[in-house]
């Protein structure tokens, strides 16, 4: 039996176990949409902007360990999606993006709604395909899913010309994927793992630094075992929050530009640093010269060999799946019959506790102004620390990372690498599709939320019920903070002086709106939103202290040892 290319796309998605597709129709994909209309194997979610489709599929993947899928049309449909694709690429999120294309005979003719999809997306995808023959479609789809989820994950795009979706061929999805040029390493090199074991056993001031690779590799349990066995302090990057329990005494908080004093000084002063699924990002280590100024041995475990010694020279590189490498590493440590020197370890912890005693995340409470940190703390209390939290990008993102203490992986959904404003609401949509019974909070700011606020319409149509926590300081907050610190308080274009009435706007879309102006009303509002209105989307507009800054802070170009704990140090 023969099927059209559009029907084959649908059958491939069903074979891959896809249950939800986020998308927006257009001329080049109408045959695919017609095939979707005739099937009941998966649900399609109609967004209001293609960027939101990609973000929602991205968060669906982050919060579920499944491959997110989105579908957009050619030309502007694809270009609208590029920001979302780049966001997923920077954070190594497994996704498949299906894009329509003009008919094959029209490619290169500047046809209506044509663009060079392969060329445009090449720098921000793990791989992309242009299907030129319907006979190749099923194979390409299978390869796309395989590439997206294996090795270092990432987005894969399949560009499908309109005529391919109407041509017919037989369908066979049984052939295994065979790609001679793509064979990602899974198991770590045993010799390197043995070197790491010896280095750990000889450590006097060990430190474990873990990132998003632990979460993507579903290796949170193995990371916890390693931390417990070594007895070392552990820090999770922005992308790795929840990989190790924030409630554990060994957790140091987040490292880097807005990390904790104890995490940064422990990173800087350890003698053996075990980096697990992290890439020594510029926002984590600050100035590389300063980071290298104190000698230390570095063990780096990562699935991607190109990430090792990219910014920081390491002593023991181990390439492989995080979970597999940690299992082998822990087994060898346990079989060694030895332990890290307990006396030296105790002295190290005494020093770490002195750094922690600085209580760098303390802030001035107020009975008159709502402090944004206070809102996040109360959100953590009201949700018992068990919510899925999405965020946009800016000050509110950092306060969420600092004050919502994540004890589980895949609960913190944010744009780390690209830093994309506007992700928070579509992220919440994707999370709810993957976790329909969960508590979901979207922590955002009055600038970020407006970048994809049209998705309130999507939320109403599909009965999405996230609780939007808008930390409204009437500024582009992080921009204003940098302008205050580095640009002589010249607030060029960072003041938002024409904001909408968010309560009325939420109500116009069919949702519940609240404005909260007093600290005493913060907790009652949150409890009402998650209690009385648990089955409704609630937009909470918290009018916060507009002068509040994110502390601690490592200024651009500075090192971890040069961090500022507050404005009094300027």
ABEGO torsion letter per residue (X at the ends): XBBBAAAAAAAAAAAAGBABBBBBBBAAAAAAAAAAAABAABBBBBBABAAAAAAAAAAAAAAAGBBBBBBBBBEAAAAAAAAAAAAAAAAGBBBBBBBBBBBAAABGAGBBGBBBAAAAAAAABABBBBBABAAAAAAAAAAAAAAAABEBBEBBBBBBBAAAAABBBBBBAABBBBBAABBBBABBBAAAAAAAAAAAAABABBBBBBBAAAAAAGAAAAAAAAAAAAGBBBBBBAAABGABBAABAABAEBBEAABBAAAAAAAAABABBBBBGBAGBAAAAEBAAAAAABBBBBBBBBABAAABGAABBBABBBBEBAAAAAAAAAAAAAAAGBBBBAAAAAAAAAAAAAAAAAGAABBBBBAABBBAAAAAAAAAAAAGGABBBBBBBEAAAAAAAAABBBABBGABBBBAAAGBBGAAAAAAAAAAAABAABBBBBBBBAAAAAAAAAAAAAAAAAGBABBBBBBBAGBBAAAAAAAAAAAGGBBBGABBABBBBAAAAAAAAGBBBBBBABAAAAAAAAAAAABAAAABBBBBBBBBBAABBBOBBBBBGBBAAABBAEAAAX
